[in-house]
Amino acid sequence: MNDENPIYGRKVFFVNPSLFIEHFICEQLEDQEYEVYVINDYKVAKPVLAQYKDALCFFGIDSEMSFSEWYNYIKSYSEDESLKTIFIGIISEAAKPVDREKFLYNLKLPGGFVLVNRKSDGLFDNFKGILDLNGAKGRRQYLRLNVSPEVVSGYIARKSRLFGITILNISSVGFACLCRKEDSDIFHEKALIPNVSLTVMRRSMVVDCVVIKILPYEKNPDLMLAVLLFTRDTASEIRIYIKRFIQSVFSAQMEVVEKKVIRDQFSYKQPDVYKNLSTVHPESSFEQNDGDLEDAAELENV
């Protein structure tokens, strides 16, 4: 378990997930605005994850390798300085309780070992719980994307004039933009700004917004930084479109990262220590990792 709650949250990776996990768990997590990525080829996982040292990662171990190989593979993360900080969990439908114990008692798994039961009503809630426990969302509850005017633009009509705004970032609940100081009669805290026209990746939409914060813009003293929230009556289809747009950009960016890395060619067949692993946690080691097992216990047999 991580005691810090990062401002920006953590990327959440699912490596080699089953189709059930990908469509049932991953898609629901995306709907709730977790930053989720799926890596189907475990051989690119290491070089990708090495670039995101505080990421959360769940490994599906039911295919591609034996449990013995998966054990060696996951253990190797703790032995690599560039990977040892990754928050790791394991997912399996095929594992038996003794397999779960071998992994839990011999590896550090802050994400637990999830024995998947498709009939369990609590499966998604348990995944969500372990993500929240480890600060997956951070202090922000919504995905936010930095954008350029070519991707997202906007303007406001007021008194027969059009006020162009430069949008810096956007989420499903609002956006941050630049505006001129001379327009402070429009952009001031608690101001309601109706009929803001936005174009998000060639789709136009009109929303009502409330200004919740005005800050000086350090790069240009003639400009202000304004933070606007969509009003509560904003159509749900607008929020959903923006959320899915952000997720699609994140996914496309990660695909570029995956294509650039060198695939892991190492064989994890040897040594075959898995068959002789203890399922009783050594007392000294248990005392050191007790918190990890308590976290993992929340995901037992879901």
ZAMARKOL-531316 format. One record per residue (C-alpha): residue number from 1; residue in one letter; x, y, z. Coordinates in pm, 1 decimal. Example, Ala and Ser with C-alpha at 12.3 -4.5 7.8 and 13.67 -1.06 7.14 Angstrom:
<recs>
+-----+----+----------+----------+----------+
:   i : aa :     east :    north :       up :
+-----+----+----------+----------+----------+
:   1 :  A :   1230.0 :   -450.0 :    780.0 :
:   2 :  S :   1367.0 :   -106.0 :    714.0 :
+-----+----+----------+----------+----------+
</recs>
This chain:
<recs>
+-----+----+----------+----------+----------+
:   i : aa :     east :    north :       up :
+-----+----+----------+----------+----------+
:   1 :  M :      0.0 :      0.0 :      0.0 :
:   2 :  N :    124.4 :    350.5 :    -78.6 :
:   3 :  D :     77.4 :    615.8 :    186.7 :
:   4 :  E :    100.9 :    905.4 :    -56.5 :
:   5 :  N :   -191.3 :   1025.9 :   -261.7 :
:   6 :  P :    -36.3 :   1176.6 :   -576.1 :
:   7 :  I :   -193.5 :   1485.7 :   -725.4 :
:   8 :  Y :   -207.1 :   1344.8 :  -1076.3 :
:   9 :  G :   -287.3 :    985.1 :   -987.1 :
:  10 :  R :   -125.2 :    677.7 :  -1140.4 :
:  11 :  K :   -153.4 :    504.3 :  -1471.0 :
:  12 :  V :   -323.2 :    165.2 :  -1440.3 :
:  13 :  F :   -200.5 :   -113.2 :  -1668.4 :
:  14 :  F :   -353.0 :   -452.8 :  -1736.2 :
:  15 :  V :    -98.5 :   -685.9 :  -1893.5 :
:  16 :  N :   -224.2 :   -995.9 :  -2076.9 :
:  17 :  P :   -580.7 :   -967.0 :  -1944.2 :
:  18 :  S :   -854.0 :  -1207.7 :  -2046.9 :
:  19 :  L :  -1128.6 :  -1071.7 :  -2270.4 :
:  20 :  F :  -1360.9 :  -1086.0 :  -1971.1 :
:  21 :  I :  -1131.2 :   -863.0 :  -1762.3 :
:  22 :  E :  -1065.4 :   -629.1 :  -2053.7 :
:  23 :  H :  -1432.0 :   -574.5 :  -2133.7 :
:  24 :  F :  -1588.3 :   -606.1 :  -1789.7 :
:  25 :  I :  -1329.9 :   -449.1 :  -1558.3 :
:  26 :  C :  -1120.1 :   -221.5 :  -1779.8 :
:  27 :  E :  -1415.5 :    -60.1 :  -1953.7 :
:  28 :  Q :  -1593.6 :      8.2 :  -1625.1 :
:  29 :  L :  -1279.4 :    164.2 :  -1481.3 :
:  30 :  E :  -1253.7 :    387.0 :  -1787.7 :
:  31 :  D :  -1616.6 :    489.3 :  -1740.7 :
:  32 :  Q :  -1525.7 :    602.1 :  -1388.6 :
:  33 :  E :  -1228.8 :    801.7 :  -1521.6 :
:  34 :  Y :   -933.8 :    590.0 :  -1417.0 :
:  35 :  E :   -641.3 :    617.2 :  -1658.0 :
:  36 :  V :   -640.3 :    258.2 :  -1785.4 :
:  37 :  Y :   -417.0 :     94.1 :  -2045.1 :
:  38 :  V :   -420.0 :   -260.8 :  -2179.7 :
:  39 :  I :    -95.5 :   -428.3 :  -2289.5 :
:  40 :  N :   -174.2 :   -756.8 :  -2459.0 :
:  41 :  D :    189.0 :   -849.6 :  -2528.0 :
:  42 :  Y :    376.7 :   -902.2 :  -2200.8 :
:  43 :  K :    706.3 :   -877.5 :  -2390.6 :
:  44 :  V :    664.5 :   -501.1 :  -2426.1 :
:  45 :  A :    542.1 :   -451.1 :  -2069.4 :
:  46 :  K :    880.9 :   -406.5 :  -1901.5 :
:  47 :  P :   1022.3 :   -135.2 :  -2127.6 :
:  48 :  V :    688.3 :     47.2 :  -2120.7 :
:  49 :  L :    640.3 :     27.9 :  -1743.7 :
:  50 :  A :    999.3 :    138.6 :  -1683.8 :
:  51 :  Q :    885.0 :    480.1 :  -1809.6 :
:  52 :  Y :    607.8 :    507.1 :  -1548.2 :
:  53 :  K :    772.2 :    416.2 :  -1220.8 :
:  54 :  D :    467.3 :    470.9 :   -997.0 :
:  55 :  A :    222.0 :    285.0 :  -1221.0 :
:  56 :  L :    -22.2 :     20.4 :  -1099.9 :
:  57 :  C :     -9.7 :   -300.8 :  -1299.9 :
:  58 :  F :   -221.7 :   -616.7 :  -1295.2 :
:  59 :  F :    -82.6 :   -922.5 :  -1471.4 :
:  60 :  G :   -313.1 :  -1187.3 :  -1615.6 :
:  61 :  I :   -123.5 :  -1515.8 :  -1565.7 :
:  62 :  D :   -360.9 :  -1769.8 :  -1723.1 :
:  63 :  S :   -200.4 :  -1768.3 :  -2068.8 :
:  64 :  E :    123.6 :  -1708.5 :  -2262.2 :
:  65 :  M :    341.0 :  -1862.6 :  -1986.6 :
:  66 :  S :    316.1 :  -2123.1 :  -1711.2 :
:  67 :  F :    263.5 :  -2013.9 :  -1349.7 :
:  68 :  S :    631.8 :  -2096.5 :  -1289.3 :
:  69 :  E :    738.5 :  -1864.3 :  -1570.4 :
:  70 :  W :    501.5 :  -1591.1 :  -1457.1 :
:  71 :  Y :    644.5 :  -1619.9 :  -1108.0 :
:  72 :  N :    998.5 :  -1571.6 :  -1238.2 :
:  73 :  Y :    883.8 :  -1289.2 :  -1463.4 :
:  74 :  I :    705.1 :  -1095.5 :  -1187.7 :
:  75 :  K :    985.5 :  -1160.5 :   -938.5 :
:  76 :  S :   1229.4 :  -1003.5 :  -1183.3 :
:  77 :  Y :   1051.5 :   -668.4 :  -1138.1 :
:  78 :  S :   1169.7 :   -647.3 :   -778.1 :
:  79 :  E :   1526.7 :   -711.7 :   -894.7 :
:  80 :  D :   1530.1 :   -433.3 :  -1154.5 :
:  81 :  E :   1591.4 :    -77.4 :  -1030.4 :
:  82 :  S :   1380.4 :     66.4 :  -1312.7 :
:  83 :  L :   1080.5 :   -155.9 :  -1227.8 :
:  84 :  K :   1090.0 :   -225.1 :   -853.3 :
:  85 :  T :    859.5 :     68.4 :   -773.7 :
:  86 :  I :    573.2 :    -61.9 :   -990.3 :
:  87 :  F :    262.8 :   -151.4 :   -784.1 :
:  88 :  I :    189.9 :   -509.5 :   -890.8 :
:  89 :  G :   -121.8 :   -724.5 :   -868.1 :
:  90 :  I :   -212.5 :  -1058.8 :  -1024.1 :
:  91 :  I :   -535.2 :  -1180.4 :  -1187.2 :
:  92 :  S :   -631.8 :  -1542.4 :  -1253.8 :
:  93 :  E :   -937.4 :  -1754.4 :  -1313.3 :
:  94 :  A :   -742.2 :  -2080.5 :  -1339.1 :
:  95 :  A :   -519.4 :  -2058.2 :  -1030.6 :
:  96 :  K :   -591.7 :  -2272.2 :   -726.2 :
:  97 :  P :   -569.2 :  -2139.7 :   -368.5 :
:  98 :  V :   -224.5 :  -2297.4 :   -332.2 :
:  99 :  D :   -105.4 :  -2101.9 :   -638.3 :
: 100 :  R :   -239.3 :  -1781.8 :   -490.0 :
: 101 :  E :    -54.7 :  -1850.6 :   -166.4 :
: 102 :  K :    273.2 :  -1918.1 :   -346.9 :
: 103 :  F :    259.0 :  -1582.5 :   -520.0 :
: 104 :  L :    135.8 :  -1385.7 :   -219.7 :
: 105 :  Y :    377.2 :  -1534.1 :     31.2 :
: 106 :  N :    686.8 :  -1510.3 :   -186.9 :
: 107 :  L :    637.2 :  -1185.9 :   -378.5 :
: 108 :  K :    550.5 :   -832.7 :   -279.3 :
: 109 :  L :    204.6 :   -774.9 :   -428.3 :
: 110 :  P :     40.9 :   -451.2 :   -309.6 :
: 111 :  G :   -226.7 :   -511.3 :   -574.6 :
: 112 :  G :   -307.8 :   -853.8 :   -430.9 :
: 113 :  F :   -390.0 :  -1177.0 :   -610.8 :
: 114 :  V :   -740.0 :  -1177.7 :   -754.1 :
: 115 :  L :   -897.5 :  -1519.5 :   -795.5 :
: 116 :  V :  -1164.7 :  -1419.2 :  -1044.6 :
: 117 :  N :  -1515.7 :  -1550.5 :  -1001.5 :
: 118 :  R :  -1728.2 :  -1420.4 :  -1288.5 :
: 119 :  K :  -2044.0 :  -1471.0 :  -1086.5 :
: 120 :  S :  -1926.8 :  -1245.8 :   -804.0 :
: 121 :  D :  -2111.9 :   -916.5 :   -772.7 :
: 122 :  G :  -1816.6 :   -762.2 :   -590.5 :
: 123 :  L :  -1546.9 :   -813.3 :   -851.9 :
: 124 :  F :  -1543.5 :   -460.8 :   -991.5 :
: 125 :  D :  -1577.8 :   -297.5 :   -649.5 :
: 126 :  N :  -1276.0 :   -490.3 :   -526.3 :
: 127 :  F :  -1063.3 :   -372.9 :   -818.0 :
: 128 :  K :  -1182.8 :    -17.8 :   -760.7 :
: 129 :  G :  -1100.7 :    -49.7 :   -392.3 :
: 130 :  I :   -740.7 :   -153.9 :   -447.1 :
: 131 :  L :   -690.3 :    125.4 :   -701.9 :
: 132 :  D :   -825.8 :    385.1 :   -461.5 :
: 133 :  L :   -614.6 :    240.9 :   -180.3 :
: 134 :  N :   -304.3 :    303.1 :   -390.7 :
: 135 :  G :   -397.2 :    651.1 :   -512.4 :
: 136 :  A :   -485.0 :    564.0 :   -872.4 :
: 137 :  K :   -691.6 :    878.7 :   -917.3 :
: 138 :  G :   -481.5 :   1102.2 :   -696.7 :
: 139 :  R :   -645.3 :   1422.0 :   -579.0 :
: 140 :  R :   -807.0 :   1478.5 :   -915.9 :
: 141 :  Q :  -1117.1 :   1276.3 :   -985.2 :
: 142 :  Y :  -1139.2 :   1333.9 :  -1361.0 :
: 143 :  L :   -904.4 :   1268.0 :  -1651.4 :
: 144 :  R :   -754.3 :   1588.8 :  -1784.1 :
: 145 :  L :   -589.6 :   1638.3 :  -2122.1 :
: 146 :  N :   -355.9 :   1920.0 :  -2224.4 :
: 147 :  V :   -462.6 :   2038.6 :  -2568.1 :
: 148 :  S :   -363.6 :   2272.2 :  -2849.9 :
: 149 :  P :   -597.1 :   2510.9 :  -3038.8 :
: 150 :  E :   -587.8 :   2273.2 :  -3335.6 :
: 151 :  V :   -752.8 :   2004.3 :  -3124.7 :
: 152 :  V :   -984.6 :   2198.5 :  -2891.9 :
: 153 :  S :  -1096.0 :   2557.6 :  -2943.7 :
: 154 :  G :  -1366.8 :   2785.8 :  -2809.9 :
: 155 :  Y :  -1530.2 :   3125.8 :  -2814.5 :
: 156 :  I :  -1792.3 :   3323.6 :  -2626.1 :
: 157 :  A :  -2055.3 :   3551.6 :  -2780.3 :
: 158 :  R :  -2133.4 :   3859.6 :  -2572.4 :
: 159 :  K :  -2281.8 :   4196.6 :  -2670.6 :
: 160 :  S :  -2249.3 :   4127.3 :  -3042.4 :
: 161 :  R :  -1885.0 :   4036.6 :  -3000.3 :
: 162 :  L :  -1698.4 :   3709.2 :  -3018.6 :
: 163 :  F :  -1438.9 :   3647.0 :  -2749.9 :
: 164 :  G :  -1190.9 :   3381.0 :  -2850.2 :
: 165 :  I :  -1045.3 :   3169.2 :  -2570.6 :
: 166 :  T :   -733.3 :   2956.9 :  -2580.1 :
: 167 :  I :   -808.3 :   2628.8 :  -2405.3 :
: 168 :  L :   -511.4 :   2476.0 :  -2224.0 :
: 169 :  N :   -668.4 :   2158.2 :  -2091.3 :
: 170 :  I :  -1007.1 :   1991.2 :  -2080.2 :
: 171 :  S :  -1193.9 :   1727.3 :  -1881.0 :
: 172 :  S :  -1547.2 :   1592.9 :  -1873.6 :
: 173 :  V :  -1637.5 :   1852.9 :  -1609.1 :
: 174 :  G :  -1477.1 :   2166.8 :  -1748.6 :
: 175 :  F :  -1165.5 :   2330.7 :  -1885.4 :
: 176 :  A :   -889.1 :   2583.8 :  -1820.9 :
: 177 :  C :   -840.3 :   2865.2 :  -2069.1 :
: 178 :  L :   -661.1 :   3192.8 :  -2128.5 :
: 179 :  C :   -852.3 :   3520.1 :  -2155.1 :
: 180 :  R :   -759.4 :   3887.1 :  -2177.6 :
: 181 :  K :   -744.2 :   4103.1 :  -1866.1 :
: 182 :  E :   -961.7 :   4360.3 :  -2040.6 :
: 183 :  D :  -1241.0 :   4100.5 :  -2045.0 :
: 184 :  S :  -1249.5 :   4072.8 :  -1666.8 :
: 185 :  D :  -1610.0 :   4191.8 :  -1668.9 :
: 186 :  I :  -1692.0 :   3854.5 :  -1824.4 :
: 187 :  F :  -1431.0 :   3635.2 :  -1662.2 :
: 188 :  H :  -1456.4 :   3674.2 :  -1286.6 :
: 189 :  E :  -1509.7 :   3417.6 :  -1014.1 :
: 190 :  K :  -1865.0 :   3280.9 :   -982.7 :
: 191 :  A :  -1964.1 :   3435.5 :  -1315.1 :
: 192 :  L :  -2213.4 :   3235.1 :  -1521.8 :
: 193 :  I :  -2109.2 :   3228.7 :  -1887.4 :
: 194 :  P :  -2385.4 :   3089.5 :  -2109.6 :
: 195 :  N :  -2351.6 :   2949.4 :  -2458.4 :
: 196 :  V :  -1980.3 :   2879.3 :  -2467.4 :
: 197 :  S :  -1902.9 :   2728.3 :  -2808.2 :
: 198 :  L :  -1646.6 :   2446.7 :  -2803.3 :
: 199 :  T :  -1500.6 :   2245.3 :  -3086.1 :
: 200 :  V :  -1348.7 :   1918.9 :  -2967.9 :
: 201 :  M :  -1178.3 :   1725.5 :  -3245.2 :
: 202 :  R :  -1408.2 :   1868.8 :  -3513.7 :
: 203 :  R :  -1726.6 :   1819.2 :  -3310.1 :
: 204 :  S :  -1901.4 :   2140.2 :  -3206.3 :
: 205 :  M :  -2098.4 :   2177.1 :  -2884.8 :
: 206 :  V :  -2249.7 :   2456.8 :  -2679.4 :
: 207 :  V :  -2229.3 :   2454.9 :  -2299.8 :
: 208 :  D :  -2303.0 :   2684.7 :  -2008.3 :
: 209 :  C :  -2012.8 :   2734.0 :  -1766.9 :
: 210 :  V :  -1933.3 :   2884.3 :  -1428.6 :
: 211 :  V :  -1598.3 :   3048.4 :  -1358.7 :
: 212 :  I :  -1457.5 :   2896.0 :  -1040.2 :
: 213 :  K :  -1107.8 :   3043.4 :  -1040.5 :
: 214 :  I :   -908.6 :   3328.6 :  -1195.7 :
: 215 :  L :   -529.7 :   3330.6 :  -1176.0 :
: 216 :  P :   -255.3 :   3550.4 :  -1323.0 :
: 217 :  Y :    -85.1 :   3397.0 :  -1623.9 :
: 218 :  E :    287.9 :   3408.8 :  -1556.0 :
: 219 :  K :    392.9 :   3382.4 :  -1920.4 :
: 220 :  N :    198.1 :   3691.7 :  -2027.9 :
: 221 :  P :     87.5 :   3969.6 :  -1788.3 :
: 222 :  D :   -187.5 :   4076.8 :  -2030.2 :
: 223 :  L :   -364.9 :   3741.8 :  -1993.3 :
: 224 :  M :   -546.8 :   3558.7 :  -1715.4 :
: 225 :  L :   -591.1 :   3187.8 :  -1652.2 :
: 226 :  A :   -955.1 :   3098.3 :  -1598.2 :
: 227 :  V :  -1092.1 :   2766.1 :  -1474.9 :
: 228 :  L :  -1448.8 :   2695.8 :  -1586.1 :
: 229 :  L :  -1685.6 :   2415.3 :  -1490.7 :
: 230 :  F :  -1976.6 :   2296.7 :  -1700.7 :
: 231 :  T :  -2308.8 :   2359.8 :  -1530.5 :
: 232 :  R :  -2497.9 :   2064.2 :  -1386.4 :
: 233 :  D :  -2750.9 :   2061.3 :  -1669.5 :
: 234 :  T :  -2480.7 :   1994.9 :  -1931.4 :
: 235 :  A :  -2598.4 :   1706.2 :  -2148.3 :
: 236 :  S :  -2451.2 :   1370.9 :  -2047.0 :
: 237 :  E :  -2364.8 :   1292.1 :  -2409.4 :
: 238 :  I :  -2130.5 :   1594.7 :  -2413.3 :
: 239 :  R :  -1950.8 :   1477.3 :  -2100.3 :
: 240 :  I :  -1926.6 :   1122.2 :  -2234.7 :
: 241 :  Y :  -1792.2 :   1242.8 :  -2569.1 :
: 242 :  I :  -1520.0 :   1450.6 :  -2402.6 :
: 243 :  K :  -1427.3 :   1165.3 :  -2166.3 :
: 244 :  R :  -1395.6 :    915.6 :  -2451.0 :
: 245 :  F :  -1203.4 :   1165.0 :  -2660.0 :
: 246 :  I :   -949.0 :   1207.2 :  -2379.4 :
: 247 :  Q :   -918.9 :    831.3 :  -2333.7 :
: 248 :  S :   -868.9 :    780.0 :  -2706.8 :
: 249 :  V :   -583.8 :   1032.4 :  -2708.1 :
: 250 :  F :   -418.5 :    866.3 :  -2408.6 :
: 251 :  S :   -449.3 :    524.0 :  -2573.6 :
: 252 :  A :   -304.6 :    650.4 :  -2901.4 :
: 253 :  Q :    -11.4 :    805.1 :  -2716.5 :
: 254 :  M :     57.3 :    476.5 :  -2535.7 :
: 255 :  E :     43.6 :    282.9 :  -2862.9 :
: 256 :  V :    324.9 :    504.6 :  -2989.6 :
: 257 :  V :    527.0 :    425.9 :  -2676.3 :
: 258 :  E :    471.5 :     51.5 :  -2724.3 :
: 259 :  K :    586.0 :     60.5 :  -3085.5 :
: 260 :  K :    913.0 :    230.2 :  -2994.3 :
: 261 :  V :   1033.8 :     -9.8 :  -2723.8 :
: 262 :  I :   1248.9 :   -319.4 :  -2769.4 :
: 263 :  R :   1058.3 :   -638.7 :  -2685.7 :
: 264 :  D :   1174.5 :   -852.9 :  -2396.3 :
: 265 :  Q :   1341.2 :  -1164.8 :  -2540.6 :
: 266 :  F :   1441.7 :  -1323.3 :  -2208.9 :
: 267 :  S :   1319.8 :  -1674.5 :  -2122.5 :
: 268 :  Y :   1163.5 :  -1708.1 :  -1778.6 :
: 269 :  K :   1150.2 :  -2089.5 :  -1773.5 :
: 270 :  Q :   1452.6 :  -2127.8 :  -1544.5 :
: 271 :  P :   1507.8 :  -2161.4 :  -1261.6 :
: 272 :  D :   1194.0 :  -2361.2 :  -1185.3 :
: 273 :  V :   1163.8 :  -2266.3 :   -818.6 :
: 274 :  Y :    785.0 :  -2238.5 :   -827.3 :
: 275 :  K :    707.6 :  -2604.8 :   -757.0 :
: 276 :  N :    905.9 :  -2593.4 :   -432.4 :
: 277 :  L :    780.3 :  -2259.3 :   -303.5 :
: 278 :  S :    650.0 :  -2244.2 :     49.9 :
: 279 :  T :    287.2 :  -2158.7 :    112.5 :
: 280 :  V :    360.1 :  -2065.7 :    473.4 :
: 281 :  H :    498.6 :  -1718.5 :    509.9 :
: 282 :  P :    827.7 :  -1708.1 :    704.7 :
: 283 :  E :    776.0 :  -1527.1 :   1034.2 :
: 284 :  S :   1043.4 :  -1261.6 :    980.7 :
: 285 :  S :    929.4 :  -1184.4 :    628.0 :
: 286 :  F :    565.9 :  -1184.8 :    735.6 :
: 287 :  E :    630.4 :   -909.9 :    985.2 :
: 288 :  Q :    787.9 :   -693.5 :    716.3 :
: 289 :  N :    510.8 :   -742.7 :    460.4 :
: 290 :  D :    205.8 :   -771.0 :    681.8 :
: 291 :  G :     55.3 :   -453.5 :    538.0 :
: 292 :  D :     83.3 :   -585.5 :    185.0 :
: 293 :  L :   -103.8 :   -904.0 :    277.0 :
: 294 :  E :   -376.0 :   -704.4 :    450.0 :
: 295 :  D :   -424.8 :   -501.2 :    132.4 :
: 296 :  A :   -425.0 :   -816.0 :    -78.9 :
: 297 :  A :   -677.5 :   -985.1 :    146.6 :
: 298 :  E :   -937.9 :   -736.7 :     32.3 :
: 299 :  L :   -927.7 :   -898.7 :   -310.6 :
: 300 :  E :   -941.8 :  -1259.3 :   -197.4 :
: 301 :  N :  -1173.6 :  -1494.7 :   -384.3 :
: 302 :  V :  -1377.1 :  -1229.6 :   -563.7 :
+-----+----+----------+----------+----------+
</recs>
